[in-house]
Amino acid sequence: MAVPPRLTATPADQTLIEGVVVTFLCSAIGNPPPRITWTKDGEAVGTEDTLSFVTDRNQSGEYWCSADNGMNATVRASANLDVQCKYL
């Protein structure tokens, strides 16, 4: 039986200093299993449950995770990343 996607974990807002690793988590269930897509400013930046990268001040902004399994019921959640400049 087909089941629309439902988010089981959503990303949280984070404030970090540039140069450290940030990790966002987003997971979903459904049938068929949903595909996770991460976007920032309309551009795809990842396709796994976990989005992880070393921060740079240019990466501040809102990151969206979307879960879709082809049932015309995409679910989304977002988190804001605030990257602070590292002072020497």
N, C-alpha and C positions, 0 to 999 in steps of 0.2 A: 504494500500500500504506500502510495506517495505521501510524504509529509513535508510541508513547507519548512524552510530553515528557521531555527530559533537560536539566538545567541546564548551561550552558556558561560562565557567569560568576556568581559569588555575591557578595553584599555583604560588606564588611569592617567590623569594629568601629571606631568613631571617637570621639575625645575632642576637643571643640572649645570655643572661647569663644563665648558667646552673641553673636548679631549677624553671624556669618559664614555663608557658604553651605556646606551639607553636600550631598554627592552620593553616593548609593548606586547601584550598578549590579547588575542581575540580568538575565541573558538565558538563553534556552532554545531548543532545536530540537525538532522533531517534525513529524508529518504527520497531521492538518492543523497549521499553525503554532500553537504555544501562545500563549495570552493571559496576560500577566503582570498580577498584582494585588498591590499593596502594602497591608499592614495593620499597624496598631498598636493594641493594646488591643482587638482585635476589630473595629475600624472601618477601612473602606477609605480609604486616603490617596493612592492613585495607581494608574495602569493602564498605564504605559509601562516600557520597560527601565530607564530612569533615573528615580530619585526625587531631586529637588533642591529645597531650600527654605532660607530664612534661619532660622538657629537661634534658639530662645528657650529659656530654662531649663525651661519646662514640657514641652518636647518630648523630654526624656531618656527612654530606654526601649528596648524591643526592637522592631525593625521586621522584618516578615516579607515575603518575596517568595514568591509561589506561581505556578507555571506549570501551566496546564490546557488541554488541547485536546479535551476531551469523551470521553477514552478511559478514564475512571475510574482514572487514574493521576496524580493531582496530585503534583508535586514541590515541595518547599519548602526555603528557607534563611533564616537570620535574621542580623541584625547588631545590636549594641548601640550606642546613641548616648548619650554622656555629655556633656551641655552644662554647661560651667563658667560661673559668674557672672563678668561683666565688672566689674572694680573700676575706679572712677574715680580 
